């Protein structure tokens, strides 16, 4: 099984080299497992001087996250710059009614995308995505937020595989052990919101999309897949 993951790691590295070429790679780092894995893969795939890694905390960001960013910087040998987005969020709060935490969470994600694309424009680079296959199939990302990117290197692997590959590549253990969260509002955790743990989710998604098996127990995840179809399609255009 480990050989399978080694092959996958090599395939992702080759993908990154081919798609990025001589351009700069711009990546948002949250201190979560997905972005940490992508940064680790980048660090062993392209010229490190061409990597721009950006951590974008706000008032909900925990001290542990700051500490994990430092560990990730040390493990990859890369500088990670910090851009605090709280003042930008305050401007949005003053302008809009952001009492709905989910709507504000989407704003937060899109602010981060704006910052990444600013740097990509500045450097003539590309924005690297961090959405895994589980999130992609469930639509568990923000349209034009963390879903906004030019390259998606881990979109073909499930969340549970992300953990295994991160372990092989020695991503800091505190990041691997961290409870998954998009960090879009205080005490937001993926599995609490989905009401199912990732191991069960991935098993069901593999049944549906790899084994083409569908039964009544899978209705909830199929509903999420169908409801989020618009995120996986290009905008409708009139001919």
WOMO-V282105 format. One record per residue. N is the residue number from 0. RES is the residue in one small letter. PSI is psi as a letter, one per 40 degrees, with the letter a starting at -180 (999 if undefined). OMEGA is omega in whole degrees, -180 to 180 (* if undefined). D_LAST is the distance of its C-alpha to the last C-alpha in Angstrom with 1 decimal. Layout:
n-><N;N>
res-><RES;RES>
psi-><PSI;PSI>
omega-><OMEGA;OMEGA>
d_last-><D_LAST;D_LAST>
This chain:
n-><0;1;2;3;4;5;6;7;8;9;10;11;12;13;14;15;16;17;18;19;20;21;22;23;24;25;26;27;28;29;30;31;32;33;34;35;36;37;38;39;40;41;42;43;44;45;46;47;48;49;50;51;52;53;54;55;56;57;58;59;60;61;62;63;64;65;66;67;68;69;70;71;72;73;74;75;76;77;78;79;80;81;82;83;84;85;86;87;88;89;90;91;92;93;94;95;96;97;98;99;100;101;102;103;104;105;106;107;108;109;110;111;112;113;114;115;116;117;118;119;120;121;122;123;124;125;126;127;128;129;130;131;132;133;134;135;136;137;138;139;140;141;142;143;144;145;146;147;148;149;150;151;152;153;154;155;156;157;158;159;160;161;162;163;164;165;166;167;168;169;170;171;172;173;174;175;176;177;178;179;180;181;182;183;184;185;186;187;188;189;190;191;192;193;194;195;196;197;198;199;200;201;202;203;204;205;206;207;208;209;210;211;212;213;214;215;216;217;218;219;220;221;222;223;224;225;226;227;228;229;230;231;232;233;234;235;236;237;238>
res-><x;x;x;x;x;x;x;x;x;x;x;x;x;x;x;x;x;x;x;x;x;x;x;x;x;x;x;x;x;x;x;x;x;x;x;x;x;x;x;x;x;x;x;x;x;x;x;x;x;x;x;x;x;x;x;x;x;x;x;x;x;x;x;x;x;x;x;x;x;x;x;x;x;x;x;x;x;x;x;x;x;x;x;x;x;x;x;x;x;x;x;x;x;x;x;x;x;x;x;x;x;x;x;x;x;x;x;x;x;x;x;x;x;x;x;x;x;x;x;x;x;x;x;x;x;x;x;x;x;x;x;x;x;x;x;x;x;x;x;x;x;x;x;x;x;x;x;x;x;x;x;x;x;x;x;x;x;x;x;x;x;x;x;x;x;x;x;x;x;x;x;x;x;x;x;x;x;x;x;x;x;x;x;x;x;x;x;x;x;x;x;x;x;x;x;x;x;x;x;x;x;x;x;x;x;x;x;x;x;x;x;x;x;x;x;x;x;x;x;x;x;x;x;x;x;x;x;x;x;x;x;x;x;x;x;x;x;x;x>
psi-><d;d;d;d;d;d;d;d;d;d;d;d;d;d;d;d;d;d;d;d;b;e;i;i;h;h;h;h;h;e;e;i;d;d;d;d;d;d;d;d;d;d;d;e;d;i;h;d;e;e;h;h;h;h;h;g;i;a;e;e;h;i;d;d;d;d;d;d;d;d;d;d;d;d;d;e;e;i;h;h;i;h;h;h;e;d;d;d;d;d;d;d;d;d;d;i;h;f;d;h;d;d;d;d;d;d;d;d;d;d;d;d;d;d;d;d;d;d;d;d;d;d;e;f;a;i;h;h;i;e;h;i;d;d;d;d;d;e;f;g;i;h;h;e;b;e;e;h;i;d;h;g;d;e;e;e;i;i;d;d;d;d;d;d;d;d;d;d;e;f;i;h;d;d;d;d;e;i;h;h;i;e;f;e;i;h;f;h;h;d;d;d;d;e;f;i;i;d;d;d;d;d;d;d;d;d;d;d;e;d;e;f;h;h;i;d;e;e;d;d;d;d;d;d;d;d;d;e;d;d;d;e;i;i;i;h;i;h;999>
omega-><-179;178;178;180;177;177;180;178;-180;180;179;178;179;177;-180;179;-177;-173;-180;-180;-179;-178;172;175;-180;-172;174;-178;-178;-170;173;-173;-175;-179;178;178;-179;178;179;177;178;-176;180;-178;-175;177;-176;177;-179;-179;176;-179;-173;175;-173;-178;172;-175;-180;-178;-176;179;178;-180;177;-179;179;176;178;178;-179;177;-180;-177;-180;-176;-177;171;175;-179;-180;175;-179;-174;-174;-179;177;177;178;178;177;179;179;-176;-173;172;-177;-180;177;-174;180;177;178;177;177;177;-179;-179;-178;173;180;178;178;-179;179;-179;172;-178;177;177;-178;-175;-173;-174;180;178;-178;-180;-178;-179;177;-175;179;-180;-179;-177;-180;-174;-174;177;-177;177;-177;174;177;174;-179;-179;179;-177;178;-174;-176;-179;-180;-178;-180;179;-179;175;176;179;-178;180;178;179;179;-177;175;167;-178;-174;180;177;178;-176;-175;177;-175;180;174;178;-176;172;-175;178;175;179;-173;-173;174;-178;-180;-180;179;-180;-173;179;178;179;-177;178;-179;-180;177;176;-176;-168;178;-178;178;178;-179;174;-174;-178;-174;-174;-176;-178;176;177;178;179;-177;-180;-177;-177;-178;180;-177;-179;173;178;178;-179;177;-180;*>
d_last-><48.1;48.7;47.9;44.5;43.8;45.2;42.8;39.9;41.2;41.3;37.8;36.5;38.6;37.2;33.6;34.4;36.2;33.4;30.4;32.4;34.2;36.1;34.1;35.4;34.7;34.3;35.2;35.9;39.1;40.1;43.3;41.7;41.8;38.2;38.0;41.6;40.9;38.0;40.2;43.0;40.8;39.5;43.2;44.1;41.0;40.5;42.7;43.7;43.6;39.8;39.5;38.9;39.7;39.5;41.1;39.8;42.3;42.7;45.6;45.0;45.4;48.6;51.4;51.0;47.5;48.9;51.6;49.1;47.1;50.4;51.1;47.7;48.2;51.6;50.4;47.6;49.5;46.6;46.6;44.4;43.9;43.9;41.7;42.6;39.7;41.9;42.1;38.3;38.2;40.9;38.7;36.0;38.6;39.9;36.5;35.1;36.7;36.7;39.3;37.0;37.9;34.6;32.5;34.8;34.6;30.8;31.6;34.2;31.9;29.3;32.1;33.2;29.7;29.8;33.2;32.2;29.3;31.7;34.0;31.4;30.3;34.0;34.8;31.8;31.7;29.6;29.8;31.1;30.2;32.9;31.1;32.9;31.7;33.3;31.5;28.2;28.4;29.8;27.3;30.6;29.3;27.7;24.0;23.9;27.7;29.5;26.2;25.1;26.1;25.4;27.6;28.8;32.1;33.5;30.4;31.9;35.3;36.4;38.3;41.6;41.1;40.4;43.9;45.5;44.0;44.9;48.4;48.6;47.5;49.9;47.7;50.2;51.5;51.2;47.4;47.3;49.5;47.5;46.0;42.2;40.6;37.4;39.7;37.4;40.3;44.0;45.2;41.7;42.0;39.3;41.5;42.8;39.3;38.1;41.6;41.9;43.1;41.0;43.1;42.4;38.7;38.4;40.4;38.2;34.9;36.4;37.4;33.9;31.8;34.4;36.7;34.2;36.7;35.9;38.4;39.0;40.3;36.9;35.1;35.2;33.5;30.9;30.1;29.7;27.4;25.1;25.3;24.2;21.3;18.9;21.0;20.3;16.5;14.0;12.4;9.7;6.3;3.8;0.0>
